[in-house]
Amino acid sequence: MTLAQRRRRKWNWSVCTVQGAVVMQGRESSRAAAKYRAERALFMLLLTAPYRSRLSA
């Protein structure tokens, strides 16, 4: 998960794989909002992970 400030008031966020491939990304007006969206995207990604179905069975 990365946060980067672009220009004055824009924050880019992204969720990447270990290899560096971007899985999800977005842009928010504040750092707090960007951090929240990135963490939410990571959480949603983990919820849909294929290994979850094997653990609950």
Secondary structure per residue as TSV (DSSP state, phi and psi in degrees):
chain	resnum	aa	ss	phi	psi
A	1	M	-	360.0	130.4
A	2	T	E	-130.7	148.6
A	3	L	E	-125.4	134.4
A	4	A	E	-142.1	133.0
A	5	Q	E	-83.8	129.6
A	6	R	E	-121.3	130.0
A	7	R	T	60.2	-156.0
A	8	R	T	-83.2	-46.2
A	9	R	T	-121.5	18.3
A	10	K	E	-116.4	137.2
A	11	W	E	-121.1	125.9
A	12	N	E	-95.7	139.6
A	13	W	E	-127.2	152.8
A	14	S	E	-153.3	150.2
A	15	V	E	-114.7	123.7
A	16	C	E	-121.1	159.6
A	17	T	-	-78.3	173.3
A	18	V	T	-61.2	-32.1
A	19	Q	T	-77.5	-11.0
A	20	G	-	101.9	2.3
A	21	A	-	-75.4	132.0
A	22	V	E	-75.2	126.6
A	23	V	E	-98.2	-43.6
A	24	M	E	-141.6	149.0
A	25	Q	E	-154.3	162.8
A	26	G	E	-170.0	-179.1
A	27	R	E	-139.2	133.9
A	28	E	E	-130.3	164.6
A	29	S	S	-86.0	-18.8
A	30	S	S	-130.1	157.7
A	31	R	H	-65.6	-41.0
A	32	A	H	-61.1	-42.7
A	33	A	H	-66.0	-40.6
A	34	A	H	-64.7	-41.6
A	35	K	H	-63.7	-43.3
A	36	Y	H	-61.2	-47.2
A	37	R	H	-64.5	-40.0
A	38	A	H	-65.8	-43.8
A	39	E	H	-66.0	-37.9
A	40	R	H	-65.6	-41.8
A	41	A	H	-63.5	-42.1
A	42	L	H	-63.5	-43.3
A	43	F	H	-61.4	-45.9
A	44	M	H	-63.3	-36.7
A	45	L	H	-64.2	-42.7
A	46	L	H	-67.1	-33.1
A	47	L	H	-65.2	-30.5
A	48	T	T	-97.1	9.1
A	49	A	-	-63.2	142.0
A	50	P	T	-64.7	-27.9
A	51	Y	H	-69.5	-20.8
A	52	R	H	-60.6	-39.3
A	53	S	H	-67.3	-29.7
A	54	R	H	-74.8	-32.8
A	55	L	H	-73.2	-34.6
A	56	S	H	-82.6	-10.7
A	57	A	-	-81.6	360.0
